[in-house]
Amino acid sequence: MTIALETKIPMLHDFHTYLYQPEWRYVESKEKDRQVLEDFPTISLEFRSLAKNYQDVITDICHKMGVGMAEFLEKKVETLQEWDKYCHYVAGLVGIGLSRLFSASELEDPVVGQDAELSNSMGLFLQKTNIIRDYLEDQLEGREFWPREVWSKYAKKLSDLAKPENIDMAVQCMNELVTNALHHVPDVLTYLSRLKNQSVFNFCAIPQMMAIATLAACYNNQQVFKGVVKIRKGQAVTVMMDATNMQAVKAIIYQYADEIYQKIPLSNPSSKKTQRIILCIRNLSLPNGTLISRNHFSPVYLSCAMLLAALSWQYLSAMSQASDEYVQASEN
């Protein structure tokens, strides 16, 4: 962090106002993402070209995010309630803002933008998944986002979970957090079931399916504390190609929920809670949901489709990295 708190906190509080200041930029950051702040006039110019109803949504969300980020600059996440609050500021508000934009554009019904609770839950599910998966990376970078209320039951310090002698307790702690994150899946299903526009549905559904696949890969997996846990690219491409309708989405969720269920260790302190939420998720999903077969397509068509999906995955990965860098730049 290269920007002093006495500078950063007021900047975060006022950041939404800079969108209306054509010349505002910040050139004193030393971070690798400083170009976003240095070239901010380009961003604000595009913002001011939007219709007022879109500007109002973006300004409101930026204001709330800035205030929230400032709040957590000098404090760590202590309770599960604060974990939800932190995730709301950095991801839930994004979900709320996007939902309001979907409705403002009339691509979706007004209820999509009005139901902030469901939109928030969409963001929390993604953010909690990232926080769980990125434990080791965050530790190496000096960041801590796991709630003390949970990890303090398993270790004296959060960093102790990375020690080989504590691996069993570390996995138990992670499993409890995965169980917490899974409680957002019913909201995800309800939210997606309301979407009517195909592009909006794909945009919203694919990250959620990636998230539950990631949680399935992380659950009860010691590798989270030893290295990087990621879903395979082929697996990701399959999800991208299949997650285009509610029947397929329910089948995907059922598949990964069942994968987690099969790995629940009976000795785990949170095993009963995990079993209950998994059973709830499976009941909400179609137990006999089958993905649409593509066997009748020609090999040439399949090859083209796979190539397109692979290129799309590469594009989404690049966009995700750019988004992460933008958020980091905003925090700096």
C-alpha positions in Angstrom: 0.0 0.0 0.0 1.7 3.1 -1.2 -0.9 5.7 -0.5 -1.1 7.0 3.1 -4.3 6.4 4.9 -4.8 10.2 5.5 -4.9 10.5 1.7 -6.6 7.3 0.8 -9.6 7.5 3.2 -10.9 10.9 2.0 -10.2 9.8 -1.6 -12.4 6.7 -1.2 -15.2 8.7 0.4 -15.1 11.2 -2.5 -14.3 8.8 -5.3 -17.8 8.9 -6.8 -17.6 12.6 -7.3 -14.4 12.3 -9.4 -16.6 10.7 -12.2 -18.0 14.2 -12.8 -14.6 16.0 -12.7 -13.1 15.8 -16.3 -9.5 16.6 -15.2 -9.3 14.5 -12.0 -6.5 12.0 -11.9 -4.1 10.7 -9.3 -0.4 10.4 -10.2 1.3 9.6 -6.8 0.5 5.9 -6.6 3.5 3.6 -7.0 1.4 0.4 -7.5 1.5 -1.5 -10.8 -2.1 -0.6 -11.5 -1.5 3.1 -11.2 -2.4 3.7 -14.8 -6.1 3.4 -14.0 -5.8 6.4 -11.7 -3.4 8.3 -13.9 -5.7 7.8 -17.0 -9.0 8.3 -15.0 -10.1 11.2 -17.3 -10.6 8.6 -20.0 -12.9 6.5 -17.7 -14.8 9.5 -16.4 -15.4 10.8 -20.0 -17.0 7.5 -21.0 -19.1 7.6 -17.8 -20.5 11.0 -18.6 -21.6 9.8 -22.0 -24.0 7.4 -20.4 -27.7 8.1 -19.9 -28.5 9.7 -16.5 -30.3 6.7 -15.1 -27.2 4.6 -15.7 -25.0 7.3 -14.2 -27.1 7.5 -11.1 -26.8 3.8 -10.5 -23.0 3.7 -11.0 -22.5 6.8 -8.8 -24.5 5.4 -6.0 -22.7 2.1 -6.0 -19.3 3.7 -6.2 -20.1 6.0 -3.3 -21.2 3.0 -1.1 -18.2 0.9 -2.1 -15.8 3.7 -1.4 -17.2 4.2 2.1 -17.2 0.5 2.8 -13.6 0.0 1.6 -12.5 2.9 3.8 -14.2 1.3 6.8 -12.1 -1.9 6.4 -8.8 -0.3 5.7 -7.8 -0.3 9.4 -9.7 -3.3 10.7 -9.8 -7.0 10.1 -12.8 -9.2 9.6 -13.8 -10.4 13.0 -17.2 -11.9 12.9 -19.3 -13.8 10.3 -21.5 -10.7 10.2 -18.5 -8.6 9.3 -17.5 -11.1 6.7 -20.9 -10.6 5.0 -20.5 -6.9 5.4 -17.0 -6.8 3.8 -18.1 -9.0 1.0 -21.2 -6.8 0.5 -19.0 -3.7 0.0 -16.6 -5.3 -2.4 -18.9 -7.7 -4.3 -22.5 -7.6 -3.2 -22.8 -3.9 -4.2 -21.5 -4.9 -7.7 -24.3 -7.4 -7.9 -26.8 -4.9 -6.8 -25.5 -2.3 -9.2 -25.5 -4.7 -12.2 -29.1 -5.8 -11.4 -30.3 -2.2 -11.3 -28.6 -1.6 -14.7 -30.2 -4.8 -16.1 -33.6 -3.4 -15.1 -32.9 0.2 -16.1 -32.0 -1.0 -19.6 -35.3 -3.0 -19.7 -33.4 -6.1 -20.5 -34.9 -7.6 -17.3 -38.0 -7.0 -15.3 -38.0 -4.3 -12.5 -38.0 -7.0 -9.8 -34.5 -8.0 -10.7 -33.2 -4.6 -9.8 -35.5 -4.1 -6.9 -34.5 -7.3 -5.0 -31.3 -6.1 -3.4 -31.1 -9.1 -1.1 -30.8 -11.7 -3.9 -28.4 -9.5 -5.9 -26.2 -9.1 -2.9 -26.2 -12.8 -2.3 -25.0 -13.4 -5.9 -22.0 -11.2 -5.1 -21.3 -12.7 -1.7 -21.2 -16.2 -3.1 -18.5 -15.3 -5.6 -16.5 -13.2 -3.2 -16.5 -15.8 -0.4 -15.4 -18.5 -2.9 -12.5 -16.3 -3.9 -11.5 -15.6 -0.3 -11.6 -19.3 0.6 -9.6 -20.4 -2.5 -7.0 -17.6 -2.1 -6.1 -18.3 1.5 -2.4 -19.0 0.8 -1.9 -16.2 -1.8 -3.5 -13.7 0.6 -1.2 -14.9 3.4 1.9 -14.5 1.3 0.8 -10.9 0.4 -0.1 -10.0 4.0 -3.8 -10.0 3.6 -6.4 -11.6 5.8 -10.1 -12.0 5.0 -11.1 -15.2 6.8 -13.4 -14.2 9.8 -11.8 -14.6 13.2 -15.0 -16.0 14.6 -14.4 -19.2 12.6 -10.6 -19.6 12.3 -10.0 -18.8 16.0 -11.7 -22.2 16.8 -8.9 -23.9 14.9 -5.8 -21.9 15.4 -4.2 -19.1 17.5 -3.3 -17.1 14.4 -4.8 -17.3 10.9 -1.3 -17.9 9.5 -0.9 -21.0 11.6 -3.3 -22.8 9.3 -0.6 -22.9 6.7 1.8 -24.9 8.9 2.0 -28.6 8.0 1.4 -29.7 11.6 -2.0 -27.9 11.5 -3.3 -29.2 8.2 -6.2 -31.2 9.7 -7.5 -28.2 11.7 -7.0 -26.0 8.6 -9.1 -28.2 6.5 -11.8 -28.3 9.1 -11.8 -24.5 9.3 -12.0 -24.2 5.5 -14.9 -26.7 5.3 -16.9 -24.6 7.8 -16.4 -21.5 5.6 -17.4 -23.5 2.4 -20.5 -24.5 4.3 -21.3 -20.9 5.0 -20.8 -19.9 1.4 -23.1 -22.7 0.2 -26.0 -21.0 2.0 -26.1 -18.4 -0.8 -26.9 -21.1 -3.5 -30.7 -21.1 -3.0 -30.6 -17.3 -3.6 -28.5 -17.8 -6.7 -31.1 -20.3 -8.1 -33.9 -17.9 -7.4 -32.1 -14.9 -9.0 -31.2 -16.8 -12.1 -34.7 -18.1 -12.5 -36.0 -14.6 -12.9 -33.7 -13.7 -15.8 -35.2 -13.5 -19.3 -32.5 -12.1 -21.5 -30.1 -14.8 -22.7 -27.0 -12.6 -22.7 -27.7 -11.4 -19.1 -28.4 -15.0 -18.1 -25.1 -16.3 -19.5 -23.2 -13.3 -17.9 -24.7 -14.1 -14.5 -24.9 -17.9 -14.5 -21.4 -18.8 -15.7 -19.4 -17.1 -12.8 -21.8 -18.7 -10.3 -21.3 -22.2 -11.8 -17.5 -21.6 -11.8 -17.8 -20.7 -8.1 -19.6 -23.9 -7.0 -17.2 -25.9 -9.1 -14.3 -24.1 -7.3 -15.9 -24.8 -3.9 -16.2 -28.5 -4.8 -12.5 -28.5 -5.7 -11.6 -26.8 -2.4 -13.8 -28.7 0.0 -11.8 -31.0 2.2 -8.7 -30.4 0.1 -5.4 -29.9 1.8 -4.0 -28.3 -1.4 -5.7 -25.0 -0.6 -3.0 -24.6 2.1 -0.1 -25.8 0.0 -0.6 -24.2 -3.4 -3.2 -23.2 -6.0 -6.5 -24.9 -6.4 -8.2 -24.2 -9.7 -10.8 -26.0 -11.8 -9.4 -27.4 -15.1 -9.8 -25.3 -18.2 -11.7 -28.2 -19.9 -14.0 -28.3 -17.0 -14.5 -24.5 -17.2 -15.2 -24.7 -21.0 -17.8 -27.3 -20.4 -19.6 -25.2 -17.8 -19.5 -22.2 -20.1 -21.1 -24.1 -22.9 -23.7 -25.8 -20.8 -24.8 -23.1 -18.4 -27.3 -21.4 -20.8 -30.7 -22.3 -19.2 -32.1 -23.1 -15.8 -32.4 -26.9 -16.4 -28.7 -27.1 -17.2 -27.8 -24.7 -14.3 -29.7 -26.9 -11.8 -28.0 -30.0 -13.2 -24.6 -28.4 -12.8 -25.3 -27.3 -9.2 -26.7 -30.7 -8.3 -23.5 -32.3 -9.7 -21.1 -30.2 -7.7 -23.3 -30.3 -4.6 -23.3 -34.0 -4.7 -19.5 -34.0 -5.2 -19.2 -32.0 -2.0 -21.6 -34.3 -0.2 -19.6 -37.4 -1.1 -16.5 -35.8 0.5 -18.0 -34.7 3.8 -15.9 -36.3 6.6 -18.1 -37.5 9.5 -15.5 -36.3 11.9 -15.7 -32.7 10.7 -17.3 -30.4 13.3 -19.4 -28.7 10.6 -20.4 -31.9 8.8 -24.1 -31.9 9.9 -24.5 -28.3 8.8 -22.8 -29.1 5.5 -25.1 -32.1 4.9 -28.2 -30.0 5.7 -27.4 -27.2 3.2 -26.3 -29.7 0.5 -29.6 -31.6 0.9 -31.5 -28.3 0.6 -29.6 -27.4 -2.6 -30.2 -30.8 -4.1 -33.9 -30.5 -3.3 -34.0 -27.2 -5.1 -32.2 -28.6 -8.1 -33.5 -31.1 -10.5 -32.2 -34.5 -9.3 -32.7 -35.9 -12.8 -31.5 -32.8 -14.6 -29.5 -33.7 -17.7 -27.3 -31.5 -19.7 -28.4 -31.0 -23.3 -26.6 -33.6 -25.5 -24.4 -32.3 -28.3 -23.8 -35.7 -29.8 -25.9 -34.8 -32.9 -23.6 -32.0 -33.9 -21.0 -32.6 -36.5 -17.3 -32.9 -35.5 -16.6 -29.7 -37.4 -19.3 -27.8 -35.5 -18.0 -29.2 -32.2 -14.5 -28.2 -33.0 -15.5 -24.7 -33.8 -17.7 -24.5 -30.7 -14.8 -25.7 -28.5 -12.4 -23.2 -30.0 -14.9 -20.4 -29.5 -15.4 -21.5 -25.9 -11.7 -21.7 -25.3 -11.2 -18.2 -26.7 -14.0 -16.9 -24.6 -12.5 -18.5 -21.5 -9.2 -16.8 -22.3 -11.0 -13.5 -22.7 -13.0 -13.8 -19.5 -9.8 -14.7 -17.6 -8.1 -11.6 -19.0 -11.2 -9.5 -18.1 -11.2 -11.0 -14.6 -7.6 -10.1 -14.1 -8.2 -6.6 -15.3 -11.1 -6.2 -13.0 -9.0 -7.4 -10.0 -6.3 -4.9 -10.9 -8.9 -2.1 -11.2 -10.2 -2.9 -7.7 -6.7 -3.0 -6.3 -6.0 0.4 -8.0 -9.1 1.8 -6.4 -8.0 0.6 -3.0 -4.6 2.2 -3.5 
